[in-house]
Each structure stands twice: as C-alpha cells, then as structure tokens.
Amino acid sequence: CIDRRNGEINWDRSIPASEHTQKFSRRIQDHGYATSTPVTDGKAVYAFFGVSGVVAYDFDGNQLWQATVGTGTAGFGSAASPVVFENLLLVNASIESKTVFAFDKKSGREVWKIPEINRAWTTPCVAAVGDGTSELIINQKDVIYGFDPETGKQLWSCDAIDDYIVPVPISHDGIVYCLGGRTNRCVAIKLG
C-alpha cells in the first residue's frame, strides 16, 4: 500500500508461496509469470496468487482471510484477476482447478462454484443486461457461458473460439465481445 501523495510505503504484506508454485524455467525466463491485478471494494483489497490462493487485507494491512483454489499450473502462471460483485469476490481458477469460485468478500467463505472451466486465463466479466440485471461472462476454449453472478447458475452457452482464451470479455450496450485464440478471432453476443 503506497501513499499516492508522497510515494511512501504504508504497508507491505506477503503470503508464503505454495509448494505447488511452478518452478522457474526457460519459458518463464523468456516471458515472465502472468499475474493478476488486485481489486478493491473501497473497504478491503483482494489479490489472487494462483496456486498460493486468494487473500484479503483491510486498508491497514491486516489479513482478513485466505482461501485456496487448486494446485494446477500451466506454463505462464495464472492471469485472471479477481472481480468484486456486490457481496462476492469472483475468481477464475481455471488453471488451478478448472473452477470459477465465488467467495463471500467479508469472510472468504465459498458461496458457489462453477466446475469444468477449461483453458481460460481470462478475468471474468460482469456485464449489465438492458433489463437491469447482470450476467457473469466466462470465455473459455470452445464455449462462452453466461451465468447468474449471484448464484452461479448457468443462463446460456454458445459455441466460441476453438483455441485458448486470454483477453478479458468486454461489454457495451447489452452486447459482450469475446476475443481470443492465436488467430485473433472475436465473438459478439447480445445479452439477455
């Protein structure tokens, strides 16, 4: 935590690395680890460290909770960033366990999970639908899914890009745009 007025470090915290952390290799030397961006709801800060788990801190640097999400690794590490939605913290642990998790952001308790999310390095997108509701969009290899972000219940699915997925889905005016693959493909879907 850095004071933005003067650049001084207010606090600095770490968690121990998991024994399942990927070993340093030539591939990592050439490209580096893919890492996620922390997120805040204005009351706490949440960070995802792949096989080392998800951690929440208050603004004084006190650890609130920590949760594990799996032990799988794949080449460059985990790239998906956590997403705050109402009282939930959504974490795509596709690489670690082929699962998207929803944690209670205050306690770290698992609220729901979605299994079988395959080869999706991407941060989930919570998209506004024209009727005032929201959909959780997961873009993975071969399939794009829409879920209810409050319950994890699947709302719809459609065929998608038949390659690995890295870019974050984006939404605008009730349409979600999903990109990915080695040949730069895009799928646009009307929500609702």
Backbone bond lengths (Angstrom), bond angles and torsions (degrees), N, CA, C in turn:
res aa  C-N    CA-C-N  psi(-1)  N-CA   C-N-CA  omega(-1)  CA-C   N-CA-C  phi
1 C - - - 1.457 - - 1.527 106.88 -
2 I 1.331 115.80 120.27 1.458 121.68 -176.25 1.522 109.83 -114.59
3 D 1.315 116.03 133.75 1.460 121.59 176.30 1.526 107.89 -70.04
4 R 1.324 117.12 115.19 1.460 119.49 -174.39 1.528 112.97 -72.47
5 R 1.334 117.66 -13.10 1.459 120.18 178.36 1.526 112.42 -76.71
6 N 1.350 116.22 -36.85 1.461 118.31 -175.16 1.529 114.18 -131.21
7 G 1.340 118.21 -1.50 1.459 121.35 177.73 1.513 114.84 79.41
8 E 1.322 117.89 4.80 1.461 120.32 179.34 1.532 110.88 -75.87
9 I 1.324 115.34 145.56 1.465 120.45 179.02 1.521 108.75 -81.26
10 N 1.335 115.49 119.85 1.470 121.10 177.34 1.522 111.23 -79.26
11 W 1.334 116.13 -43.38 1.458 121.44 175.82 1.522 109.50 -159.47
12 D 1.338 114.77 157.81 1.462 122.13 -176.46 1.527 106.94 -143.37
13 R 1.323 117.87 118.57 1.461 121.67 -176.72 1.525 110.80 -125.92
14 S 1.303 114.84 151.19 1.465 122.34 177.46 1.518 108.98 -135.35
15 I 1.328 115.52 160.14 1.459 120.99 169.70 1.522 106.46 -121.58
16 P 1.318 117.90 152.40 1.465 119.45 177.97 1.524 110.66 -64.10
17 A 1.326 116.34 142.20 1.459 120.93 176.57 1.519 109.86 -71.40
18 S 1.315 116.06 143.12 1.459 121.55 176.96 1.525 110.03 -66.96
19 E 1.316 116.06 150.29 1.461 120.21 174.08 1.532 110.83 -64.26
20 H 1.315 117.83 -15.26 1.462 122.62 -179.26 1.529 112.70 -91.36
21 T 1.335 117.15 2.48 1.458 120.53 179.31 1.521 109.39 -57.29
22 Q 1.324 115.03 136.48 1.453 120.98 -178.24 1.518 110.78 -62.33
23 K 1.313 116.15 136.67 1.463 121.88 178.60 1.529 110.59 -70.28
24 F 1.315 115.10 148.08 1.457 121.08 177.00 1.525 108.86 -64.50
25 S 1.335 116.51 135.12 1.458 121.44 -177.65 1.524 109.55 -141.92
26 R 1.315 115.62 175.21 1.465 120.97 177.68 1.535 110.07 -60.24
27 R 1.327 115.94 -39.27 1.460 120.92 178.99 1.532 110.69 -59.67
28 I 1.327 116.70 -44.56 1.461 121.21 178.22 1.524 109.96 -68.14
29 Q 1.328 117.24 -39.01 1.466 120.98 178.23 1.526 110.61 -59.24
30 D 1.330 117.55 -41.50 1.463 121.68 -177.67 1.525 113.00 -76.19
31 H 1.346 117.80 -31.80 1.455 120.60 -171.91 1.523 115.21 -119.96
32 G 1.315 118.20 -22.49 1.458 121.46 -176.29 1.507 111.80 82.45
33 Y 1.321 115.99 168.72 1.460 121.48 176.73 1.525 109.95 -81.53
34 A 1.325 116.83 139.40 1.463 120.86 170.24 1.525 106.93 -77.95
35 T 1.320 117.29 130.52 1.457 120.43 -177.51 1.514 110.42 -130.35
36 S 1.298 115.07 156.40 1.461 120.05 -179.65 1.526 110.65 -92.87
37 T 1.319 115.32 166.46 1.454 123.02 177.65 1.526 108.49 -101.31
38 P 1.331 118.58 131.62 1.468 119.89 176.03 1.529 110.61 -62.93
39 V 1.335 116.10 160.49 1.461 121.47 178.72 1.523 108.30 -134.43
40 T 1.329 116.36 153.80 1.457 120.19 177.25 1.520 110.05 -133.46
41 D 1.324 114.84 153.38 1.460 121.43 173.30 1.526 110.43 -108.11
42 G 1.339 117.25 11.41 1.453 122.10 -178.34 1.520 113.00 88.69
43 K 1.339 116.76 -5.70 1.468 121.38 179.26 1.523 111.78 -121.44
44 A 1.327 116.79 -29.91 1.461 122.90 179.98 1.523 108.15 -147.42
45 V 1.323 115.63 167.23 1.464 121.26 175.79 1.522 107.62 -121.09
46 Y 1.350 115.98 138.57 1.452 122.76 -174.59 1.522 108.36 -123.08
47 A 1.343 116.29 134.26 1.458 121.01 -179.43 1.522 109.33 -132.96
48 F 1.333 115.35 147.11 1.460 122.54 179.89 1.520 107.78 -118.17
49 F 1.339 116.11 125.28 1.459 122.16 -178.08 1.526 112.18 -119.36
50 G 1.338 117.51 38.24 1.458 120.99 176.80 1.523 111.97 58.96
51 V 1.341 116.69 -126.87 1.460 120.61 -176.81 1.533 112.78 -65.30
52 S 1.325 117.69 -16.33 1.471 120.50 176.49 1.521 111.92 -83.39
53 G 1.325 118.05 -7.92 1.452 121.74 170.09 1.514 116.51 101.64
54 V 1.318 113.60 -170.38 1.464 124.47 -179.18 1.518 106.69 -111.70
55 V 1.329 116.97 139.06 1.463 120.20 -178.25 1.525 109.44 -137.06
56 A 1.327 115.75 145.71 1.464 121.99 177.19 1.527 108.85 -122.53
57 Y 1.346 115.34 136.97 1.462 122.09 176.49 1.518 109.08 -126.94
58 D 1.340 116.14 147.47 1.455 118.29 170.22 1.523 108.48 -80.85
59 F 1.314 117.83 176.99 1.460 120.55 -174.56 1.527 113.77 -74.75
60 D 1.341 117.26 -4.07 1.461 121.16 173.56 1.526 111.71 -97.22
61 G 1.350 116.49 1.70 1.459 120.34 179.07 1.507 114.72 88.00
62 N 1.317 117.83 12.58 1.464 121.53 177.13 1.527 109.74 -86.13
63 Q 1.332 116.35 128.46 1.460 119.48 178.75 1.519 109.77 -69.19
64 L 1.349 116.03 127.59 1.462 122.01 179.55 1.522 111.54 -91.89
65 W 1.324 116.04 -42.63 1.460 120.80 178.86 1.518 110.29 -165.89
66 Q 1.339 115.18 164.84 1.463 122.55 175.43 1.517 107.95 -143.72
67 A 1.332 117.35 141.88 1.465 122.11 -179.74 1.522 109.49 -136.64
68 T 1.309 116.65 146.98 1.462 121.48 175.73 1.523 109.30 -98.72
69 V 1.351 116.00 152.71 1.461 120.46 -176.35 1.527 113.32 -132.09
70 G 1.320 118.20 4.20 1.459 120.50 179.05 1.512 112.13 136.57
71 T 1.346 115.55 174.74 1.461 120.78 -173.47 1.521 114.07 -123.41
72 G 1.332 118.06 3.71 1.453 120.59 -177.82 1.523 112.49 -75.54
73 T 1.326 115.63 149.12 1.466 121.95 174.75 1.523 108.27 -132.92
74 A 1.334 116.06 162.02 1.463 119.82 -179.39 1.523 110.34 -156.80
75 G 1.291 116.79 89.13 1.457 121.13 169.73 1.505 116.83 70.13
76 F 1.313 117.35 -79.04 1.457 120.77 -171.53 1.519 114.13 -101.32
77 G 1.306 118.27 -1.24 1.458 120.02 -177.00 1.512 111.04 98.57
78 S 1.312 115.93 -165.05 1.453 122.22 -176.19 1.516 109.66 -104.55
79 A 1.312 118.16 129.41 1.459 120.92 -174.68 1.521 114.02 -108.16
80 A 1.328 118.34 -18.81 1.458 121.35 -173.37 1.523 111.47 -67.50
81 S 1.319 116.05 134.93 1.460 121.33 177.28 1.520 109.86 -95.21
82 P 1.342 117.55 149.63 1.457 120.04 176.61 1.526 110.57 -70.00
83 V 1.331 116.01 154.93 1.462 122.76 -178.87 1.527 108.66 -128.74
84 V 1.326 116.72 131.40 1.461 121.20 174.62 1.519 108.53 -89.83
85 F 1.343 116.20 128.98 1.462 122.06 173.46 1.514 107.76 -136.52
86 E 1.320 116.99 110.94 1.462 122.93 -178.03 1.520 110.23 50.98
87 N 1.340 119.48 -117.69 1.466 120.63 -177.98 1.525 112.53 -94.48
88 L 1.340 117.07 12.24 1.465 121.50 -174.82 1.521 112.50 -114.45
89 L 1.330 114.58 152.84 1.452 122.45 167.77 1.519 106.06 -114.99
90 L 1.340 116.86 118.73 1.454 123.01 -177.12 1.518 109.01 -98.93
91 V 1.344 116.37 130.52 1.462 121.49 -176.40 1.522 109.16 -132.87
92 N 1.332 116.33 122.67 1.451 121.40 175.44 1.533 108.04 -87.86
93 A 1.322 116.19 104.65 1.470 121.96 177.39 1.526 109.60 -106.82
94 S 1.325 115.92 42.74 1.457 121.18 179.69 1.526 111.22 -57.29
95 I 1.306 117.32 -41.60 1.456 120.67 -178.32 1.530 110.65 -72.05
96 E 1.314 117.59 -40.85 1.460 122.08 -175.62 1.528 113.77 -76.59
97 S 1.356 117.34 -34.34 1.477 119.15 -175.66 1.528 113.96 -154.28
98 K 1.343 117.78 11.38 1.467 121.51 -177.34 1.525 111.25 56.76
99 T 1.346 115.84 39.55 1.457 121.26 -174.14 1.521 110.58 -139.65
100 V 1.335 116.29 143.59 1.460 121.98 166.38 1.523 106.31 -105.00
101 F 1.338 116.00 129.84 1.460 122.08 -178.11 1.520 110.78 -110.67
102 A 1.330 115.68 147.84 1.461 122.55 167.59 1.519 106.58 -119.18
103 F 1.336 115.52 120.34 1.458 121.85 178.14 1.515 109.37 -109.33
104 D 1.333 116.27 145.00 1.459 120.26 169.07 1.518 106.20 -65.33
105 K 1.329 117.36 121.82 1.464 118.96 -171.72 1.525 113.31 -70.19
106 K 1.315 118.29 -18.19 1.469 120.13 177.82 1.524 112.49 -84.28
107 S 1.340 116.83 -40.20 1.466 120.04 -172.93 1.526 114.24 -106.53
108 G 1.345 117.42 -21.50 1.454 120.49 -174.18 1.517 113.49 82.59
109 R 1.326 116.82 4.25 1.466 121.60 178.48 1.528 109.72 -69.35
110 E 1.339 116.52 136.30 1.462 120.59 176.28 1.526 108.99 -69.19
111 V 1.342 117.09 126.11 1.467 122.54 -179.42 1.527 110.05 -96.92
112 W 1.316 117.25 -45.87 1.459 122.51 174.71 1.518 109.06 -155.74
113 K 1.346 115.91 166.60 1.454 120.16 174.81 1.518 109.89 -147.76
114 I 1.328 114.81 152.38 1.464 122.32 179.43 1.528 106.94 -117.64
115 P 1.344 118.01 115.30 1.471 120.62 179.91 1.534 112.22 -84.59
116 E 1.316 114.77 172.72 1.468 123.64 172.97 1.530 113.95 62.75
117 I 1.309 116.84 38.17 1.474 120.77 172.23 1.519 106.26 -92.72
118 N 1.325 116.59 113.60 1.460 122.48 -166.36 1.525 112.93 -110.07
119 R 1.318 115.86 125.29 1.474 123.43 172.34 1.531 112.56 52.91
120 A 1.307 116.32 51.16 1.467 121.89 178.57 1.525 108.35 -121.73
121 W 1.309 116.84 102.49 1.464 121.37 177.99 1.527 110.69 -83.81
122 T 1.279 117.74 -0.09 1.457 123.20 -167.23 1.525 114.96 -85.62
123 T 1.315 115.30 148.91 1.458 121.69 172.66 1.528 108.61 -72.31
124 P 1.333 118.13 132.74 1.470 119.64 177.58 1.533 111.39 -63.48
125 C 1.313 115.68 156.80 1.460 122.37 179.47 1.525 108.29 -118.51
126 V 1.318 116.94 126.63 1.463 120.48 170.54 1.522 105.66 -98.47
127 A 1.328 115.39 110.99 1.455 122.03 -172.54 1.525 111.31 -106.86
128 A 1.315 116.11 139.40 1.467 122.03 177.23 1.518 109.62 -79.71
129 V 1.332 115.33 129.01 1.455 121.82 175.42 1.529 106.85 -94.87
130 G 1.307 118.14 151.67 1.452 122.35 -176.05 1.516 115.59 -56.19
131 D 1.344 118.59 -22.63 1.469 121.24 -177.57 1.530 112.99 -88.62
132 G 1.330 117.89 7.93 1.452 121.40 179.08 1.520 114.76 93.90
133 T 1.332 117.43 -4.88 1.457 120.82 176.18 1.533 109.72 -90.50
134 S 1.328 115.33 176.02 1.461 121.33 178.05 1.511 109.83 -127.33
135 E 1.326 116.12 153.63 1.456 122.63 174.32 1.522 108.53 -127.96
136 L 1.326 115.41 138.45 1.456 122.15 174.60 1.517 107.33 -89.90
137 I 1.325 116.73 118.17 1.457 121.71 -176.61 1.525 109.15 -102.73
138 I 1.332 115.06 125.82 1.461 122.14 175.76 1.524 106.99 -118.85
139 N 1.313 116.07 118.83 1.463 123.01 178.58 1.520 107.00 -103.71
140 Q 1.316 117.24 114.02 1.462 121.63 -179.75 1.520 109.45 -129.28
141 K 1.306 115.93 174.53 1.457 120.86 177.11 1.524 109.70 -56.76
142 D 1.309 117.24 124.97 1.472 126.81 175.03 1.526 116.41 77.62
143 V 1.344 119.51 -20.76 1.460 120.80 -174.07 1.523 110.98 -142.90
144 I 1.337 115.46 141.02 1.465 121.36 168.23 1.521 106.17 -111.63
145 Y 1.339 115.29 133.43 1.457 121.09 -178.71 1.521 110.66 -116.17
146 G 1.338 115.45 148.39 1.445 122.62 167.45 1.520 108.52 -117.38
147 F 1.345 116.47 127.93 1.460 122.01 -178.91 1.520 109.70 -124.47
148 D 1.312 115.87 158.14 1.456 121.44 169.02 1.531 106.23 -76.74
149 P 1.342 119.26 116.45 1.462 119.92 -176.31 1.531 113.89 -67.89
150 E 1.312 118.05 -17.69 1.465 120.63 179.11 1.525 112.25 -79.84
151 T 1.351 116.92 -31.54 1.467 120.88 -172.94 1.526 114.46 -120.10
152 G 1.330 117.60 -18.64 1.456 120.97 -174.28 1.515 113.20 81.29
153 K 1.334 118.06 3.14 1.467 121.82 -179.52 1.528 109.88 -71.05
154 Q 1.350 115.20 133.33 1.460 119.78 179.02 1.523 110.35 -70.33
155 L 1.335 116.67 130.76 1.458 122.79 177.92 1.521 111.30 -99.40
156 W 1.330 117.22 -38.36 1.461 121.70 -178.00 1.523 109.66 -163.72
157 S 1.326 115.31 167.75 1.462 122.14 171.83 1.516 108.07 -150.93
158 C 1.327 115.84 158.37 1.466 120.19 175.22 1.524 109.36 -151.02
159 D 1.331 115.03 157.82 1.458 119.79 176.41 1.517 109.13 -61.67
160 A 1.334 115.62 150.23 1.459 119.16 -175.25 1.522 110.65 -145.79
161 I 1.302 115.64 -153.15 1.460 122.79 -174.27 1.525 109.64 -76.70
162 D 1.335 116.27 128.78 1.460 120.99 -175.10 1.534 111.53 -90.14
163 D 1.306 115.30 51.50 1.456 121.46 178.90 1.526 107.34 -154.52
164 Y 1.313 118.09 174.26 1.454 119.08 -178.57 1.526 111.09 -68.46
165 I 1.336 115.28 154.07 1.460 121.82 -171.64 1.525 109.68 -119.55
166 V 1.340 115.70 128.16 1.456 121.29 177.71 1.532 112.57 -122.14
167 P 1.344 120.52 -45.24 1.470 119.82 -175.74 1.528 113.40 -63.66
168 V 1.317 115.17 148.99 1.460 122.81 178.42 1.529 109.58 -75.71
169 P 1.342 119.70 132.66 1.463 120.02 172.62 1.525 109.28 -62.83
170 I 1.311 116.29 144.64 1.466 120.54 175.92 1.521 108.33 -125.36
171 S 1.329 116.00 153.26 1.456 118.97 179.92 1.514 110.06 -131.17
172 H 1.329 114.35 151.82 1.460 121.59 178.07 1.523 108.02 -158.65
173 D 1.322 116.37 128.70 1.469 121.97 176.34 1.529 113.35 52.06
174 G 1.339 117.03 43.48 1.460 120.39 175.19 1.509 115.32 79.93
175 I 1.316 117.90 9.34 1.467 121.75 177.41 1.519 107.98 -122.16
176 V 1.340 116.12 136.23 1.458 120.79 175.78 1.524 108.11 -108.28
177 Y 1.334 115.05 139.39 1.461 122.24 -178.83 1.523 107.87 -115.87
178 C 1.349 116.33 123.15 1.459 122.25 -178.25 1.523 108.57 -119.12
179 L 1.322 115.32 123.14 1.455 121.81 179.58 1.510 109.43 -113.08
180 G 1.335 116.17 163.07 1.456 119.18 175.43 1.506 112.80 161.70
181 G 1.319 114.33 -178.33 1.447 121.62 179.35 1.509 112.99 83.71
182 R 1.299 115.45 163.65 1.465 121.08 -178.89 1.520 112.63 -76.30
183 T 1.344 117.91 -13.38 1.464 120.61 -179.52 1.520 112.58 -109.79
184 N 1.333 116.61 20.64 1.467 122.44 171.77 1.524 113.61 55.56
185 R 1.317 116.78 63.87 1.453 121.77 178.50 1.525 110.82 -100.11
186 C 1.336 116.35 160.53 1.451 121.60 -179.31 1.531 109.77 -141.83
187 V 1.328 115.48 141.57 1.450 122.50 175.58 1.528 107.07 -125.12
188 A 1.345 117.04 131.46 1.478 121.80 176.33 1.526 108.20 -113.14
189 I 1.327 115.86 132.22 1.473 121.39 -175.49 1.506 109.70 -130.24
190 K 1.342 116.70 130.91 1.455 121.00 173.75 1.520 108.23 -78.04
191 L 1.325 117.01 125.37 1.463 122.04 -177.79 1.521 111.67 -77.88
192 G 1.346 115.32 162.60 1.449 121.34 178.59 1.501 112.80 88.17
